[in-house]
Amino acid sequence: MGEHKGTGYIAAIGMFDGVHLGHSFLLQQLAAEAGKRGLEPLVLTFREHPLSVLNPEHAPALISDPEQKQQLIAGLGFNNITALDFTPDDFRSTAADFVGKLQADFGVQALLMGFNNHIGSDRKNASALAVECDIPVIEAAPYPGEAVSSTAVRTALHKGDVAEAARLSGHPFSLRGTVVDGKKLGRTIGFPTANIRPVSAGQLIPAPGVYAVDAVLADGSIHRAVTNIGIRPTVDNSGHLSIETHIINYSGNLYGNDIELRFIARMRDEQRFSSLDELKAGIAADCSRAIAII
């Protein structure tokens, strides 16, 4: 917890789930305030949603797993990023006590808060907290234009609207996972698929359907692919949700390897075909359509 001592920081703290355009705008202000005050910017986030501790049944699925989130924030130009574990004691701490802990543990000398952000058991906003603290507490300007939130991104993904989620985020929604053994039916009809198990059990899965994606393999190569999220009604229909990806014009053994799926567009609903030949023709059409998407 004391790894940042010795350097003065201005911190922004939040869940930053999905690192959408609103988050990016806030972090731009963090960098600007750091420059003005001669401090280093520090991004403090949480590994898990606070509700997973307080009320697990109501905790939302996460748009990005902790490693993804770290990469997205780093991609905005930030080197000092720390993921905190949220504990029940944190719910009992007042905002001023929490800021005192940030000062002691991280060398925080100023705090930037979102315009609608509240922290501590007493739910203080920036202006109220500034009166109680011996460090500057700055209220960030809101993102200009429409309201952008993690909730809005989640809503789009639950509808399968990955294009809207990408518009709100400024980057495609991505799902990281490991390729695990499946039933291997795809290879018998000429379309081998990678069966994906997400790295995080709390990861949000978009609505069932067939998607054009870019598959990022462990070697860093990127390939256009077709991902089916659903219950495989033509060949299985067990009711078990699966995530299966056919990487177009790729041959290789991916079992046990990590893979990232970057969702480009939802092409259609999952559907039941009357035969394997119809399924084969349907997948071929999906591949042609996926390749055509820029």
N, C-alpha and C positions, 0 to 999 in steps of 0.2 A: 504493500500500500504506500510505502514511502519512496518509491522509485523516482519521483519527480522533484524531491527536495533539492534545494540549491538553485533552482531556477524559478523566476517569477512567471506565473501563468494567469491568463484570463481564460475562464472555462465556460463552456456551454454544456449543459447536462440534459439528457432526454433519452427516450427510447430509440428514436431515429429509425423506426422500423420501415424498411423499404428505401430509405434515403431518397425521398421524393423531392420535387422542385421547391417545396416550402422549406424543407430541411437544407437544401443547397443554398437557398437565399439567406437563411439564418447563419449558416456557416461562412458565407461570404462576409457578413457583417462581423462575425467573430474575428476573421483574419484582418479586417480593416481596423477594428478596435484594438487588436493586438499591436498593429503597426503604429497606431497613434500613441499608445501608452507604453511602448517599449517592452512589451510582454510577449511571451510565447503563447500561441493558441493551444488549448487543450480541450479535446472532445471526450466527455465522459458519458458513457452509455451503459445499458444493462444487458446482460446475457439473455435473460428471460424477461417476459412481460411482468411488471409488478403484480398484475392480477393473478398470475400463476402461483404466487405466494399467498395472496390475500383471499382470493376466491377462484380456485383453479377451474371450476366448471364454467366460469364466465370469461376466462382468459381467451383472447382472440388468437387464431392461428397466425404464425409469424410470416410476414412477406419475405423476409430474408433471414437466413440462419446467421449466427454470430460471426462466423468467418466471412461470409458474404458482405455483411454490414461493414465489417472492418475494411474490406477491400474497396467497397464503394466510397467510404469516407476518405480513405487514403487516396483514392483516385481523384478527389477534389483538391488534393494538395496538402493534406494534413498528416503530419508524422506522429504527433502525440495523441494517441487514442487509447483509452482504457475502458475495458468492459467491467462493470461492477456486478457483484452478486447482490440481489435485493433480499433483505432479511426482514422478518417480522419486526425487529427493533427499528428498522427504518420507518415503518408506518407510525411508530410512536414518537419519533424525533420531531421537534418543531423545526420550522424552516431555518431559524437562526442557528439552532444546534447543528443542523445538517451543513450549513455553510461553514460553521466553525470546524467541523470535521474535514471539509474540503481544504480549508486553510492549513490545518495541522498535517493532514496526510499527503496533500498534493502541492502545497505551496501556492494555492490559488490566491491571487491578489485582486481579482475582479471577476464578476460573474455576469454573463449575458444570458438573459431569459427571453423566451418567446413571448410575444405580446399577449397571448392567452394562456400562458403557462403558470401553474401554481405548484408549489412544493411544500413539503412538511405536513405534519399532522394538523397544523393550523391553516393550511392551504393559502399561503401568502403568495401574492403576485410580486412582480418586480418593484413596483412603487412602494408597496407596504413593507417589503423586506429591506429596501434601501434605508429606511428609517432606523432599523434595528441593527444593521451590520456596520462594522468598521472598515468594510471594503466597498468599492463602488458596485452597485447592482444596476445593470443597464437593461432597459426594455428594448428588445429588437423591434424593428419595423415589420409589419405584416407583409407577407408575399403580395405583390401588387396583382390586381385582377381577381380572378376567381379564387375561392377558398380551395386549398389543396391539403389533403390530410391522408394519413395512413388508412383511416376508415374508408375514405372514398376509393383508394386503390384496392383495398380488400373487396369492397362491394363490386367493383368492376371485374375482379378476378373470379369472384363467386358466380358472376354471370357469364364467365368465359370471355369477357371483352378484354383480351390482352393488349389490343391496340390502345384502348382508352387508358389502361393501367400504365402503358409505356409513355403515353402523352403526359399523364400526371406526374410520372416519375422522372422523365428525362432520359430513361434507359429502359431496355426490355426487362420484363419480369424473368427471373431465371430460377431454375430448380436444380440443385445439386444432389447427386445420389451415387450409388454404387450399382454396377451391373451385376445382377444375381441370376441364378438359374431360373429358367422358365420352362414352358412346355415344349418349346422348340418347334411349334407347328409352322411358324412363319417361314423357316428355311425350307420346308417341304413344298411350299408354293412359290418359292423364289423371292420371298421378302423376309429375310431373317430380321428378327427384332431383338433389341436389348431391353430386358426387363429391369426397370429402375426402382431401387429402394431408396427413398430420400434419406439424406444424412441426418435430418432432424425429424423426430416424431411429431414435433409441433409445427412443422412446415405447412403453409397454406398450399393446397392443391387446387388448381383452377377447375372450373366446372367441367364435367365430362364432355368429351367431344374430340374432334380430330384437328390437330394444330400443325401448322408449319413452324418449325423451330430451326435454330442453329445449334448443332451439337458440338460442344467443346470437349475434346478428348484429353486424356491425361498428358499427352505430348504437346498440348497447346494448339493442335490443328483444329480447324473449324469446318464443319460439314453441314450442308443443308439436309434436313431430315423431316420425317413425319412422325408425330407423337400421337398415340391414341390413349386417352384417359377414359377409363370406363370398366365395364364388366365383360367385354368381349362376347357379345350376345350371339354371334354366329358360331363360335367354336367352344364356348365355355358356359357363359350365362350363369355362373355360380353365385353371382351377387358380390363377389370379392372385387374391390376396386384395384385395377392394375394401371401401371404407367409403362407403356411399351413404345419403343422408338425404333423406326427403320431408318438407318442412315443411308441415304441414296448413293448408289455407286461406290459403296465401301465394302471391303472384305477384310476381315480380321477378327481375332478372338478378343472380345472385350470383357469376358467374365472376370469379376473381381476388381475391375478397374473403376476409377472415379470418372464421372461424366457430368457435364453441366449442360442443361437445356435452356436456351434463350428463346423465349416464345415470341414469334413474329406475328402470327395471325391465326385466328380460329377459322377453319375452313368449312366445317360442317358438324352436325350432330353425329354422335355415334349411332350406327344403325345395324340392323340385323339383315344379313344377306341370305338369300334362299339356298345358296350353294357355295362351295369353296371357289368355284370358277368365278362366280359373281363377286366374291370377296377379293379375289386376286385382281379382277378388273377394277374394282373400287379403289384398291390400294395404288394400282398403277396410275389411275386418274388423280389421286391425291398427290402422288409424287410429281406428276407433271405440273400440277397447279402450284405445289410448294416451290418448285424450281423457278417458276415464272414470277414469283413474288420478289420484288427488289427490297 
